[in-house]
Amino acid sequence: MDLKPQAKDSMDRADLVSEDGKNSKSVLCQRCGSKVLCPGTAVFAEKELILPSMRKKSSLSPTDGSVDGDTLTAHWLVGEMFDFENVGFTNDVGRIKYLICADCEIGPIGWHCLDDKRSYYVAIERVNHA
């Protein structure tokens, strides 16, 4: 049984998640470095979501009905839209809005279902931390 990947993942997560389960560092756009969230404004959550591959906002709407994307499970859960420092939203894709960087429009960095007004998910793998 190989425990190394799990141990590495736990160490990385320990650097990012405070004792109360919140983000201990600022959350930044991977492309332009713009601040998305301040420390302590989001809670670590595990939820399996499929996000389209990262690209500019203009190419996020699938035209053929299929989405080329990634299944991601580690997220920052934000309860209020106004907790974000800098985030944009795509047009509705079904009942979903994807979160993008408001400055450079790269994304999606996260996901929001219109049925749940208090849950905004930011994929940890799609952002940087500092």
Backbone atoms as SQL, in Angstrom:
CREATE TABLE atoms (id INTEGER PRIMARY KEY, chain TEXT, resi INTEGER, resn TEXT, atom TEXT, x REAL, y REAL, z REAL);
INSERT INTO atoms VALUES
  (1, 'A', 1, 'MET', 'N', 0.844, -1.178, 0.000),
  (2, 'A', 1, 'MET', 'CA', 0.000, 0.000, 0.000),
  (3, 'A', 1, 'MET', 'C', 0.893, 1.247, 0.000),
  (4, 'A', 2, 'ASP', 'N', 0.684, 2.126, -0.969),
  (5, 'A', 2, 'ASP', 'CA', 1.503, 3.316, -1.109),
  (6, 'A', 2, 'ASP', 'C', 0.765, 4.527, -0.527),
  (7, 'A', 3, 'LEU', 'N', 1.309, 5.106, 0.538),
  (8, 'A', 3, 'LEU', 'CA', 0.656, 6.239, 1.204),
  (9, 'A', 3, 'LEU', 'C', 1.270, 7.586, 0.839),
  (10, 'A', 4, 'LYS', 'N', 2.315, 7.591, 0.011),
  (11, 'A', 4, 'LYS', 'CA', 3.006, 8.846, -0.284),
  (12, 'A', 4, 'LYS', 'C', 2.117, 9.907, -0.925),
  (13, 'A', 5, 'PRO', 'N', 1.322, 9.607, -1.977),
  (14, 'A', 5, 'PRO', 'CA', 0.504, 10.678, -2.550),
  (15, 'A', 5, 'PRO', 'C', -0.485, 11.272, -1.549),
  (16, 'A', 6, 'GLN', 'N', -1.086, 10.427, -0.710),
  (17, 'A', 6, 'GLN', 'CA', -2.035, 10.928, 0.272),
  (18, 'A', 6, 'GLN', 'C', -1.327, 11.816, 1.291),
  (19, 'A', 7, 'ALA', 'N', -0.151, 11.406, 1.732),
  (20, 'A', 7, 'ALA', 'CA', 0.596, 12.201, 2.703),
  (21, 'A', 7, 'ALA', 'C', 0.977, 13.552, 2.110),
  (22, 'A', 8, 'LYS', 'N', 1.414, 13.579, 0.850),
  (23, 'A', 8, 'LYS', 'CA', 1.775, 14.830, 0.201),
  (24, 'A', 8, 'LYS', 'C', 0.546, 15.735, 0.093),
  (25, 'A', 9, 'ASP', 'N', -0.590, 15.152, -0.308),
  (26, 'A', 9, 'ASP', 'CA', -1.817, 15.920, -0.434),
  (27, 'A', 9, 'ASP', 'C', -2.221, 16.518, 0.912),
  (28, 'A', 10, 'SER', 'N', -2.067, 15.748, 1.980),
  (29, 'A', 10, 'SER', 'CA', -2.418, 16.245, 3.312),
  (30, 'A', 10, 'SER', 'C', -1.518, 17.394, 3.726),
  (31, 'A', 11, 'MET', 'N', -0.217, 17.309, 3.398),
  (32, 'A', 11, 'MET', 'CA', 0.699, 18.402, 3.741),
  (33, 'A', 11, 'MET', 'C', 0.334, 19.660, 2.968),
  (34, 'A', 12, 'ASP', 'N', 0.053, 19.529, 1.679),
  (35, 'A', 12, 'ASP', 'CA', -0.324, 20.695, 0.890),
  (36, 'A', 12, 'ASP', 'C', -1.603, 21.316, 1.439),
  (37, 'A', 13, 'ARG', 'N', -2.565, 20.502, 1.782),
  (38, 'A', 13, 'ARG', 'CA', -3.833, 20.992, 2.303),
  (39, 'A', 13, 'ARG', 'C', -3.633, 21.669, 3.655),
  (40, 'A', 14, 'ALA', 'N', -2.759, 21.127, 4.483),
  (41, 'A', 14, 'ALA', 'CA', -2.489, 21.719, 5.792),
  (42, 'A', 14, 'ALA', 'C', -1.911, 23.120, 5.646),
  (43, 'A', 15, 'ASP', 'N', -1.153, 23.367, 4.587),
  (44, 'A', 15, 'ASP', 'CA', -0.610, 24.703, 4.339),
  (45, 'A', 15, 'ASP', 'C', -1.699, 25.696, 3.931),
  (46, 'A', 16, 'LEU', 'N', -2.790, 25.193, 3.362),
  (47, 'A', 16, 'LEU', 'CA', -3.828, 26.064, 2.825),
  (48, 'A', 16, 'LEU', 'C', -5.035, 26.232, 3.737),
  (49, 'A', 17, 'VAL', 'N', -5.304, 25.225, 4.571),
  (50, 'A', 17, 'VAL', 'CA', -6.509, 25.211, 5.395),
  (51, 'A', 17, 'VAL', 'C', -6.151, 25.487, 6.850),
  (52, 'A', 18, 'SER', 'N', -6.795, 26.482, 7.448),
  (53, 'A', 18, 'SER', 'CA', -6.555, 26.822, 8.857),
  (54, 'A', 18, 'SER', 'C', -7.241, 25.804, 9.758),
  (55, 'A', 19, 'GLU', 'N', -6.998, 25.923, 11.058),
  (56, 'A', 19, 'GLU', 'CA', -7.593, 24.986, 12.027),
  (57, 'A', 19, 'GLU', 'C', -9.117, 25.019, 12.008),
  (58, 'A', 20, 'ASP', 'N', -9.696, 26.159, 11.666),
  (59, 'A', 20, 'ASP', 'CA', -11.165, 26.242, 11.608),
  (60, 'A', 20, 'ASP', 'C', -11.718, 25.881, 10.224),
  (61, 'A', 21, 'GLY', 'N', -10.862, 25.340, 9.348),
  (62, 'A', 21, 'GLY', 'CA', -11.309, 24.848, 8.048),
  (63, 'A', 21, 'GLY', 'C', -11.391, 25.890, 6.949),
  (64, 'A', 22, 'LYS', 'N', -10.893, 27.100, 7.219),
  (65, 'A', 22, 'LYS', 'CA', -10.966, 28.181, 6.230),
  (66, 'A', 22, 'LYS', 'C', -9.633, 28.343, 5.490),
  (67, 'A', 23, 'ASN', 'N', -9.691, 29.094, 4.399),
  (68, 'A', 23, 'ASN', 'CA', -8.462, 29.357, 3.641),
  (69, 'A', 23, 'ASN', 'C', -7.524, 30.234, 4.459),
  (70, 'A', 24, 'SER', 'N', -6.284, 29.763, 4.644),
  (71, 'A', 24, 'SER', 'CA', -5.321, 30.508, 5.453),
  (72, 'A', 24, 'SER', 'C', -4.506, 31.494, 4.616),
  (73, 'A', 25, 'LYS', 'N', -4.621, 31.410, 3.296),
  (74, 'A', 25, 'LYS', 'CA', -3.878, 32.292, 2.395),
  (75, 'A', 25, 'LYS', 'C', -4.832, 32.958, 1.424),
  (76, 'A', 26, 'SER', 'N', -4.361, 34.014, 0.779),
  (77, 'A', 26, 'SER', 'CA', -5.150, 34.642, -0.282),
  (78, 'A', 26, 'SER', 'C', -5.260, 33.686, -1.455),
  (79, 'A', 27, 'VAL', 'N', -6.381, 33.744, -2.143),
  (80, 'A', 27, 'VAL', 'CA', -6.617, 32.932, -3.332),
  (81, 'A', 27, 'VAL', 'C', -6.463, 33.848, -4.539),
  (82, 'A', 28, 'LEU', 'N', -5.576, 33.460, -5.476),
  (83, 'A', 28, 'LEU', 'CA', -5.213, 34.315, -6.599),
  (84, 'A', 28, 'LEU', 'C', -5.460, 33.636, -7.939),
  (85, 'A', 29, 'CYS', 'N', -5.691, 34.437, -8.963),
  (86, 'A', 29, 'CYS', 'CA', -5.805, 33.931, -10.327),
  (87, 'A', 29, 'CYS', 'C', -4.455, 33.357, -10.759),
  (88, 'A', 30, 'GLN', 'N', -4.467, 32.165, -11.361),
  (89, 'A', 30, 'GLN', 'CA', -3.219, 31.547, -11.818),
  (90, 'A', 30, 'GLN', 'C', -2.593, 32.312, -12.970),
  (91, 'A', 31, 'ARG', 'N', -3.400, 32.989, -13.763),
  (92, 'A', 31, 'ARG', 'CA', -2.886, 33.652, -14.952),
  (93, 'A', 31, 'ARG', 'C', -2.357, 35.058, -14.679),
  (94, 'A', 32, 'CYS', 'N', -3.168, 35.896, -13.996),
  (95, 'A', 32, 'CYS', 'CA', -2.768, 37.300, -13.838),
  (96, 'A', 32, 'CYS', 'C', -2.422, 37.686, -12.396),
  (97, 'A', 33, 'GLY', 'N', -2.682, 36.783, -11.431),
  (98, 'A', 33, 'GLY', 'CA', -2.341, 37.072, -10.045),
  (99, 'A', 33, 'GLY', 'C', -3.344, 37.930, -9.304),
  (100, 'A', 34, 'SER', 'N', -4.461, 38.258, -9.924),
  (101, 'A', 34, 'SER', 'CA', -5.492, 39.062, -9.283),
  (102, 'A', 34, 'SER', 'C', -6.056, 38.315, -8.067),
  (103, 'A', 35, 'LYS', 'N', -6.338, 39.046, -6.966),
  (104, 'A', 35, 'LYS', 'CA', -6.847, 38.421, -5.750),
  (105, 'A', 35, 'LYS', 'C', -8.324, 38.083, -5.915),
  (106, 'A', 36, 'VAL', 'N', -8.651, 36.801, -5.721),
  (107, 'A', 36, 'VAL', 'CA', -10.025, 36.317, -5.813),
  (108, 'A', 36, 'VAL', 'C', -10.681, 36.306, -4.431),
  (109, 'A', 37, 'LEU', 'N', -9.939, 35.833, -3.415),
  (110, 'A', 37, 'LEU', 'CA', -10.458, 35.761, -2.052),
  (111, 'A', 37, 'LEU', 'C', -9.387, 36.164, -1.045),
  (112, 'A', 38, 'CYS', 'N', -9.777, 36.852, 0.002),
  (113, 'A', 38, 'CYS', 'CA', -8.875, 37.153, 1.114),
  (114, 'A', 38, 'CYS', 'C', -8.815, 35.943, 2.050),
  (115, 'A', 39, 'PRO', 'N', -7.763, 35.833, 2.864),
  (116, 'A', 39, 'PRO', 'CA', -7.693, 34.739, 3.834),
  (117, 'A', 39, 'PRO', 'C', -8.911, 34.736, 4.769),
  (118, 'A', 40, 'GLY', 'N', -9.383, 33.535, 5.095),
  (119, 'A', 40, 'GLY', 'CA', -10.465, 33.383, 6.046),
  (120, 'A', 40, 'GLY', 'C', -11.866, 33.604, 5.508),
  (121, 'A', 41, 'THR', 'N', -12.026, 33.715, 4.193),
  (122, 'A', 41, 'THR', 'CA', -13.355, 34.001, 3.639),
  (123, 'A', 41, 'THR', 'C', -14.046, 32.786, 3.028),
  (124, 'A', 42, 'ALA', 'N', -13.353, 31.638, 2.952),
  (125, 'A', 42, 'ALA', 'CA', -13.946, 30.442, 2.348),
  (126, 'A', 42, 'ALA', 'C', -13.631, 29.223, 3.205),
  (127, 'A', 43, 'VAL', 'N', -14.458, 28.212, 3.097),
  (128, 'A', 43, 'VAL', 'CA', -14.308, 26.966, 3.845),
  (129, 'A', 43, 'VAL', 'C', -13.920, 25.857, 2.889),
  (130, 'A', 44, 'PHE', 'N', -12.969, 25.003, 3.308),
  (131, 'A', 44, 'PHE', 'CA', -12.592, 23.862, 2.478),
  (132, 'A', 44, 'PHE', 'C', -13.771, 22.900, 2.363),
  (133, 'A', 45, 'ALA', 'N', -14.054, 22.446, 1.131),
  (134, 'A', 45, 'ALA', 'CA', -15.157, 21.508, 0.906),
  (135, 'A', 45, 'ALA', 'C', -14.758, 20.502, -0.159),
  (136, 'A', 46, 'GLU', 'N', -15.184, 19.267, 0.033),
  (137, 'A', 46, 'GLU', 'CA', -14.980, 18.234, -0.973),
  (138, 'A', 46, 'GLU', 'C', -16.313, 17.948, -1.638),
  (139, 'A', 47, 'LYS', 'N', -16.371, 18.200, -2.929),
  (140, 'A', 47, 'LYS', 'CA', -17.571, 17.952, -3.728),
  (141, 'A', 47, 'LYS', 'C', -17.098, 17.667, -5.139),
  (142, 'A', 48, 'GLU', 'N', -17.597, 16.593, -5.735),
  (143, 'A', 48, 'GLU', 'CA', -17.172, 16.242, -7.085),
  (144, 'A', 48, 'GLU', 'C', -17.941, 17.087, -8.095),
  (145, 'A', 49, 'LEU', 'N', -17.193, 17.936, -8.810),
  (146, 'A', 49, 'LEU', 'CA', -17.767, 18.803, -9.834),
  (147, 'A', 49, 'LEU', 'C', -16.966, 18.656, -11.120),
  (148, 'A', 50, 'ILE', 'N', -17.651, 18.756, -12.239),
  (149, 'A', 50, 'ILE', 'CA', -16.969, 18.738, -13.536),
  (150, 'A', 50, 'ILE', 'C', -16.926, 20.170, -14.043),
  (151, 'A', 51, 'LEU', 'N', -15.709, 20.675, -14.227),
  (152, 'A', 51, 'LEU', 'CA', -15.528, 22.024, -14.761),
  (153, 'A', 51, 'LEU', 'C', -14.930, 21.926, -16.158),
  (154, 'A', 52, 'PRO', 'N', -15.417, 22.749, -17.095),
  (155, 'A', 52, 'PRO', 'CA', -14.811, 22.769, -18.426),
  (156, 'A', 52, 'PRO', 'C', -13.333, 23.130, -18.346),
  (157, 'A', 53, 'SER', 'N', -12.575, 22.761, -19.369),
  (158, 'A', 53, 'SER', 'CA', -11.155, 23.105, -19.421),
  (159, 'A', 53, 'SER', 'C', -10.985, 24.612, -19.363),
  (160, 'A', 54, 'MET', 'N', -9.852, 25.049, -18.786),
  (161, 'A', 54, 'MET', 'CA', -9.575, 26.482, -18.632),
  (162, 'A', 54, 'MET', 'C', -9.383, 27.140, -19.993),
  (163, 'A', 55, 'ARG', 'N', -10.065, 28.288, -20.185),
  (164, 'A', 55, 'ARG', 'CA', -9.914, 29.077, -21.405),
  (165, 'A', 55, 'ARG', 'C', -10.588, 30.426, -21.228),
  (166, 'A', 56, 'LYS', 'N', -10.523, 31.256, -22.242),
  (167, 'A', 56, 'LYS', 'CA', -11.155, 32.574, -22.183),
  (168, 'A', 56, 'LYS', 'C', -12.672, 32.449, -22.144),
  (169, 'A', 57, 'LYS', 'N', -13.341, 33.429, -21.554),
  (170, 'A', 57, 'LYS', 'CA', -14.790, 33.412, -21.369),
  (171, 'A', 57, 'LYS', 'C', -15.544, 33.175, -22.678),
  (172, 'A', 58, 'SER', 'N', -15.091, 33.757, -23.775),
  (173, 'A', 58, 'SER', 'CA', -15.810, 33.656, -25.042),
  (174, 'A', 58, 'SER', 'C', -15.939, 32.226, -25.547),
  (175, 'A', 59, 'SER', 'N', -15.086, 31.304, -25.072),
  (176, 'A', 59, 'SER', 'CA', -15.150, 29.928, -25.573),
  (177, 'A', 59, 'SER', 'C', -15.659, 28.950, -24.517),
  (178, 'A', 60, 'LEU', 'N', -16.319, 29.439, -23.470),
  (179, 'A', 60, 'LEU', 'CA', -16.811, 28.551, -22.414),
  (180, 'A', 60, 'LEU', 'C', -18.155, 27.912, -22.725),
  (181, 'A', 61, 'SER', 'N', -18.958, 28.491, -23.595),
  (182, 'A', 61, 'SER', 'CA', -20.279, 27.934, -23.887),
  (183, 'A', 61, 'SER', 'C', -20.162, 26.832, -24.924),
  (184, 'A', 62, 'PRO', 'N', -20.488, 25.592, -24.545),
  (185, 'A', 62, 'PRO', 'CA', -20.378, 24.499, -25.502),
  (186, 'A', 62, 'PRO', 'C', -21.414, 24.649, -26.607),
  (187, 'A', 63, 'THR', 'N', -20.989, 24.482, -27.849),
  (188, 'A', 63, 'THR', 'CA', -21.910, 24.613, -28.974),
  (189, 'A', 63, 'THR', 'C', -22.461, 23.267, -29.414),
  (190, 'A', 64, 'ASP', 'N', -21.742, 22.197, -29.151),
  (191, 'A', 64, 'ASP', 'CA', -22.202, 20.881, -29.596),
  (192, 'A', 64, 'ASP', 'C', -22.822, 20.077, -28.461),
  (193, 'A', 65, 'GLY', 'N', -23.021, 20.685, -27.279),
  (194, 'A', 65, 'GLY', 'CA', -23.659, 19.997, -26.171),
  (195, 'A', 65, 'GLY', 'C', -22.705, 19.209, -25.298),
  (196, 'A', 66, 'SER', 'N', -21.456, 19.073, -25.697),
  (197, 'A', 66, 'SER', 'CA', -20.498, 18.335, -24.876),
  (198, 'A', 66, 'SER', 'C', -19.504, 19.303, -24.252),
  (199, 'A', 67, 'VAL', 'N', -18.989, 18.921, -23.104),
  (200, 'A', 67, 'VAL', 'CA', -18.036, 19.776, -22.401),
  (201, 'A', 67, 'VAL', 'C', -16.750, 18.984, -22.184),
  (202, 'A', 68, 'ASP', 'N', -15.634, 19.557, -22.636),
  (203, 'A', 68, 'ASP', 'CA', -14.324, 18.968, -22.383),
  (204, 'A', 68, 'ASP', 'C', -13.859, 19.531, -21.063),
  (205, 'A', 69, 'GLY', 'N', -13.750, 18.675, -20.039),
  (206, 'A', 69, 'GLY', 'CA', -13.437, 19.232, -18.740),
  (207, 'A', 69, 'GLY', 'C', -12.732, 18.280, -17.807),
  (208, 'A', 70, 'ASP', 'N', -12.641, 18.701, -16.551),
  (209, 'A', 70, 'ASP', 'CA', -11.947, 17.967, -15.502),
  (210, 'A', 70, 'ASP', 'C', -12.903, 17.731, -14.341),
  (211, 'A', 71, 'THR', 'N', -12.775, 16.553, -13.713),
  (212, 'A', 71, 'THR', 'CA', -13.513, 16.269, -12.497),
  (213, 'A', 71, 'THR', 'C', -12.641, 16.686, -11.322),
  (214, 'A', 72, 'LEU', 'N', -13.116, 17.648, -10.562),
  (215, 'A', 72, 'LEU', 'CA', -12.352, 18.201, -9.439),
  (216, 'A', 72, 'LEU', 'C', -13.143, 18.001, -8.152),
  (217, 'A', 73, 'THR', 'N', -12.425, 17.729, -7.055),
  (218, 'A', 73, 'THR', 'CA', -13.126, 17.454, -5.796),
  (219, 'A', 73, 'THR', 'C', -12.767, 18.411, -4.657),
  (220, 'A', 74, 'ALA', 'N', -11.633, 19.101, -4.708),
  (221, 'A', 74, 'ALA', 'CA', -11.212, 19.991, -3.621),
  (222, 'A', 74, 'ALA', 'C', -11.550, 21.432, -3.995),
  (223, 'A', 75, 'HIS', 'N', -12.346, 22.085, -3.153),
  (224, 'A', 75, 'HIS', 'CA', -12.835, 23.432, -3.465),
  (225, 'A', 75, 'HIS', 'C', -12.825, 24.319, -2.231),
  (226, 'A', 76, 'TRP', 'N', -12.840, 25.622, -2.497),
  (227, 'A', 76, 'TRP', 'CA', -13.151, 26.603, -1.470),
  (228, 'A', 76, 'TRP', 'C', -14.630, 26.912, -1.632),
  (229, 'A', 77, 'LEU', 'N', -15.394, 26.761, -0.566),
  (230, 'A', 77, 'LEU', 'CA', -16.824, 27.052, -0.572),
  (231, 'A', 77, 'LEU', 'C', -17.040, 28.447, -0.001),
  (232, 'A', 78, 'VAL', 'N', -17.655, 29.300, -0.804),
  (233, 'A', 78, 'VAL', 'CA', -17.920, 30.683, -0.421),
  (234, 'A', 78, 'VAL', 'C', -19.434, 30.845, -0.296),
  (235, 'A', 79, 'GLY', 'N', -19.882, 31.448, 0.801),
  (236, 'A', 79, 'GLY', 'CA', -21.310, 31.537, 1.077),
  (237, 'A', 79, 'GLY', 'C', -22.005, 32.749, 0.496),
  (238, 'A', 80, 'GLU', 'N', -21.262, 33.786, 0.176),
  (239, 'A', 80, 'GLU', 'CA', -21.867, 35.025, -0.330),
  (240, 'A', 80, 'GLU', 'C', -21.085, 35.523, -1.544),
  (241, 'A', 81, 'MET', 'N', -21.792, 35.970, -2.546),
  (242, 'A', 81, 'MET', 'CA', -21.146, 36.519, -3.732),
  (243, 'A', 81, 'MET', 'C', -20.263, 37.715, -3.367),
  (244, 'A', 82, 'PHE', 'N', -20.656, 38.460, -2.346),
  (245, 'A', 82, 'PHE', 'CA', -19.924, 39.669, -1.974),
  (246, 'A', 82, 'PHE', 'C', -18.669, 39.384, -1.146),
  (247, 'A', 83, 'ASP', 'N', -18.406, 38.113, -0.817),
  (248, 'A', 83, 'ASP', 'CA', -17.171, 37.738, -0.133),
  (249, 'A', 83, 'ASP', 'C', -15.980, 37.717, -1.085),
  (250, 'A', 84, 'PHE', 'N', -16.240, 37.678, -2.376),
  (251, 'A', 84, 'PHE', 'CA', -15.162, 37.660, -3.368),
  (252, 'A', 84, 'PHE', 'C', -14.549, 39.046, -3.504),
  (253, 'A', 85, 'GLU', 'N', -13.240, 39.071, -3.705),
  (254, 'A', 85, 'GLU', 'CA', -12.548, 40.321, -4.011),
  (255, 'A', 85, 'GLU', 'C', -12.697, 40.644, -5.490),
  (256, 'A', 86, 'ASN', 'N', -12.613, 39.615, -6.316),
  (257, 'A', 86, 'ASN', 'CA', -12.555, 39.820, -7.749),
  (258, 'A', 86, 'ASN', 'C', -12.966, 38.536, -8.452),
  (259, 'A', 87, 'VAL', 'N', -14.199, 38.471, -8.918),
  (260, 'A', 87, 'VAL', 'CA', -14.661, 37.290, -9.651),
  (261, 'A', 87, 'VAL', 'C', -15.726, 37.730, -10.640),
  (262, 'A', 88, 'GLY', 'N', -15.764, 37.033, -11.753),
  (263, 'A', 88, 'GLY', 'CA', -16.800, 37.273, -12.748),
  (264, 'A', 88, 'GLY', 'C', -17.600, 36.002, -12.945),
  (265, 'A', 89, 'PHE', 'N', -18.711, 36.128, -13.641),
  (266, 'A', 89, 'PHE', 'CA', -19.585, 34.990, -13.890),
  (267, 'A', 89, 'PHE', 'C', -19.882, 34.897, -15.373),
  (268, 'A', 90, 'THR', 'N', -19.976, 33.661, -15.871),
  (269, 'A', 90, 'THR', 'CA', -20.379, 33.461, -17.258),
  (270, 'A', 90, 'THR', 'C', -21.895, 33.611, -17.351),
  (271, 'A', 91, 'ASN', 'N', -22.397, 33.658, -18.575),
  (272, 'A', 91, 'ASN', 'CA', -23.836, 33.550, -18.774),
  (273, 'A', 91, 'ASN', 'C', -24.269, 32.181, -18.285),
  (274, 'A', 92, 'ASP', 'N', -25.558, 32.033, -18.011),
  (275, 'A', 92, 'ASP', 'CA', -26.078, 30.748, -17.539),
  (276, 'A', 92, 'ASP', 'C', -25.788, 29.651, -18.559),
  (277, 'A', 93, 'VAL', 'N', -25.328, 28.508, -18.040),
  (278, 'A', 93, 'VAL', 'CA', -25.176, 27.299, -18.839),
  (279, 'A', 93, 'VAL', 'C', -26.089, 26.280, -18.171),
  (280, 'A', 94, 'GLY', 'N', -27.334, 26.197, -18.654),
  (281, 'A', 94, 'GLY', 'CA', -28.344, 25.428, -17.939),
  (282, 'A', 94, 'GLY', 'C', -28.670, 26.151, -16.644),
  (283, 'A', 95, 'ARG', 'N', -28.506, 25.470, -15.510),
  (284, 'A', 95, 'ARG', 'CA', -28.754, 26.068, -14.188),
  (285, 'A', 95, 'ARG', 'C', -27.442, 26.437, -13.500),
  (286, 'A', 96, 'ILE', 'N', -26.355, 26.551, -14.273),
  (287, 'A', 96, 'ILE', 'CA', -25.021, 26.793, -13.708),
  (288, 'A', 96, 'ILE', 'C', -24.426, 28.075, -14.267),
  (289, 'A', 97, 'LYS', 'N', -23.723, 28.790, -13.403),
  (290, 'A', 97, 'LYS', 'CA', -22.853, 29.896, -13.820),
  (291, 'A', 97, 'LYS', 'C', -21.444, 29.487, -13.432),
  (292, 'A', 98, 'TYR', 'N', -20.502, 29.653, -14.337),
  (293, 'A', 98, 'TYR', 'CA', -19.104, 29.368, -14.018),
  (294, 'A', 98, 'TYR', 'C', -18.437, 30.637, -13.523),
  (295, 'A', 99, 'LEU', 'N', -17.518, 30.486, -12.562),
  (296, 'A', 99, 'LEU', 'CA', -16.770, 31.608, -12.017),
  (297, 'A', 99, 'LEU', 'C', -15.495, 31.786, -12.828),
  (298, 'A', 100, 'ILE', 'N', -15.165, 33.028, -13.132),
  (299, 'A', 100, 'ILE', 'CA', -13.964, 33.354, -13.890),
  (300, 'A', 100, 'ILE', 'C', -13.244, 34.508, -13.203),
  (301, 'A', 101, 'CYS', 'N', -11.996, 34.733, -13.579),
  (302, 'A', 101, 'CYS', 'CA', -11.274, 35.906, -13.086),
  (303, 'A', 101, 'CYS', 'C', -11.887, 37.141, -13.742),
  (304, 'A', 102, 'ALA', 'N', -12.242, 38.126, -12.946),
  (305, 'A', 102, 'ALA', 'CA', -12.853, 39.336, -13.491),
  (306, 'A', 102, 'ALA', 'C', -11.857, 40.195, -14.261),
  (307, 'A', 103, 'ASP', 'N', -10.555, 40.053, -13.987),
  (308, 'A', 103, 'ASP', 'CA', -9.557, 40.869, -14.674),
  (309, 'A', 103, 'ASP', 'C', -9.159, 40.297, -16.034),
  (310, 'A', 104, 'CYS', 'N', -8.768, 39.011, -16.064),
  (311, 'A', 104, 'CYS', 'CA', -8.274, 38.453, -17.330),
  (312, 'A', 104, 'CYS', 'C', -9.277, 37.507, -17.998),
  (313, 'A', 105, 'GLU', 'N', -10.398, 37.240, -17.338),
  (314, 'A', 105, 'GLU', 'CA', -11.493, 36.422, -17.857),
  (315, 'A', 105, 'GLU', 'C', -11.118, 34.969, -18.136),
  (316, 'A', 106, 'ILE', 'N', -10.047, 34.477, -17.492),
  (317, 'A', 106, 'ILE', 'CA', -9.709, 33.061, -17.646),
  (318, 'A', 106, 'ILE', 'C', -10.617, 32.255, -16.722),
  (319, 'A', 107, 'GLY', 'N', -10.936, 31.065, -17.146),
  (320, 'A', 107, 'GLY', 'CA', -11.779, 30.234, -16.308),
  (321, 'A', 107, 'GLY', 'C', -12.252, 29.003, -17.062),
  (322, 'A', 108, 'PRO', 'N', -13.111, 28.266, -16.443),
  (323, 'A', 108, 'PRO', 'CA', -13.701, 28.569, -15.143),
  (324, 'A', 108, 'PRO', 'C', -12.788, 28.173, -13.992),
  (325, 'A', 109, 'ILE', 'N', -12.791, 29.018, -12.972),
  (326, 'A', 109, 'ILE', 'CA', -12.076, 28.696, -11.737),
  (327, 'A', 109, 'ILE', 'C', -13.038, 28.117, -10.714),
  (328, 'A', 110, 'GLY', 'N', -14.329, 28.180, -11.019),
  (329, 'A', 110, 'GLY', 'CA', -15.309, 27.673, -10.076),
  (330, 'A', 110, 'GLY', 'C', -16.686, 27.528, -10.676),
  (331, 'A', 111, 'TRP', 'N', -17.648, 27.276, -9.807),
  (332, 'A', 111, 'TRP', 'CA', -18.967, 26.822, -10.211),
  (333, 'A', 111, 'TRP', 'C', -20.015, 27.332, -9.233),
  (334, 'A', 112, 'HIS', 'N', -21.176, 27.714, -9.757),
  (335, 'A', 112, 'HIS', 'CA', -22.293, 28.135, -8.918),
  (336, 'A', 112, 'HIS', 'C', -23.586, 27.647, -9.549),
  (337, 'A', 113, 'CYS', 'N', -24.380, 26.897, -8.781),
  (338, 'A', 113, 'CYS', 'CA', -25.687, 26.434, -9.251),
  (339, 'A', 113, 'CYS', 'C', -26.730, 27.474, -8.860),
  (340, 'A', 114, 'LEU', 'N', -27.542, 27.875, -9.807),
  (341, 'A', 114, 'LEU', 'CA', -28.549, 28.911, -9.553),
  (342, 'A', 114, 'LEU', 'C', -29.620, 28.456, -8.558),
  (343, 'A', 115, 'ASP', 'N', -29.742, 27.149, -8.328),
  (344, 'A', 115, 'ASP', 'CA', -30.723, 26.634, -7.366),
  (345, 'A', 115, 'ASP', 'C', -30.274, 26.847, -5.919),
  (346, 'A', 116, 'ASP', 'N', -28.985, 27.084, -5.700),
  (347, 'A', 116, 'ASP', 'CA', -28.434, 27.252, -4.352),
  (348, 'A', 116, 'ASP', 'C', -27.748, 28.615, -4.274),
  (349, 'A', 117, 'LYS', 'N', -28.436, 29.583, -3.760),
  (350, 'A', 117, 'LYS', 'CA', -27.943, 30.970, -3.752),
  (351, 'A', 117, 'LYS', 'C', -26.758, 31.204, -2.821),
  (352, 'A', 118, 'ARG', 'N', -26.433, 30.244, -1.944),
  (353, 'A', 118, 'ARG', 'CA', -25.384, 30.463, -0.944),
  (354, 'A', 118, 'ARG', 'C', -24.192, 29.525, -1.102),
  (355, 'A', 119, 'SER', 'N', -23.972, 28.989, -2.289),
  (356, 'A', 119, 'SER', 'CA', -22.840, 28.077, -2.505),
  (357, 'A', 119, 'SER', 'C', -22.102, 28.422, -3.785),
  (358, 'A', 120, 'TYR', 'N', -20.896, 28.943, -3.606),
  (359, 'A', 120, 'TYR', 'CA', -20.005, 29.258, -4.717),
  (360, 'A', 120, 'TYR', 'C', -18.745, 28.435, -4.501),
  (361, 'A', 121, 'TYR', 'N', -18.395, 27.587, -5.453),
  (362, 'A', 121, 'TYR', 'CA', -17.246, 26.700, -5.316),
  (363, 'A', 121, 'TYR', 'C', -16.097, 27.199, -6.181),
  (364, 'A', 122, 'VAL', 'N', -14.911, 27.335, -5.586),
  (365, 'A', 122, 'VAL', 'CA', -13.695, 27.702, -6.308),
  (366, 'A', 122, 'VAL', 'C', -12.766, 26.499, -6.247),
  (367, 'A', 123, 'ALA', 'N', -12.404, 25.960, -7.409),
  (368, 'A', 123, 'ALA', 'CA', -11.560, 24.765, -7.463),
  (369, 'A', 123, 'ALA', 'C', -10.132, 25.099, -7.033),
  (370, 'A', 124, 'ILE', 'N', -9.648, 24.401, -6.021),
  (371, 'A', 124, 'ILE', 'CA', -8.309, 24.668, -5.484),
  (372, 'A', 124, 'ILE', 'C', -7.229, 24.480, -6.543),
  (373, 'A', 125, 'GLU', 'N', -7.411, 23.520, -7.446),
  (374, 'A', 125, 'GLU', 'CA', -6.422, 23.254, -8.500),
  (375, 'A', 125, 'GLU', 'C', -6.385, 24.349, -9.559),
  (376, 'A', 126, 'ARG', 'N', -7.402, 25.208, -9.610),
  (377, 'A', 126, 'ARG', 'CA', -7.485, 26.221, -10.650),
  (378, 'A', 126, 'ARG', 'C', -7.032, 27.599, -10.193),
  (379, 'A', 127, 'VAL', 'N', -6.561, 27.709, -8.942),
  (380, 'A', 127, 'VAL', 'CA', -6.108, 28.983, -8.402),
  (381, 'A', 127, 'VAL', 'C', -4.750, 28.820, -7.713),
  (382, 'A', 128, 'ASN', 'N', -4.090, 29.942, -7.474),
  (383, 'A', 128, 'ASN', 'CA', -2.848, 29.953, -6.686),
  (384, 'A', 128, 'ASN', 'C', -3.145, 30.501, -5.298),
  (385, 'A', 129, 'HIS', 'N', -2.192, 30.294, -4.394),
  (386, 'A', 129, 'HIS', 'CA', -2.352, 30.757, -3.011),
  (387, 'A', 129, 'HIS', 'C', -1.078, 31.485, -2.574),
  (388, 'A', 130, 'ALA', 'N', -1.246, 32.596, -1.883),
  (389, 'A', 130, 'ALA', 'CA', -0.083, 33.350, -1.397),
  (390, 'A', 130, 'ALA', 'C', -0.410, 34.077, -0.107);
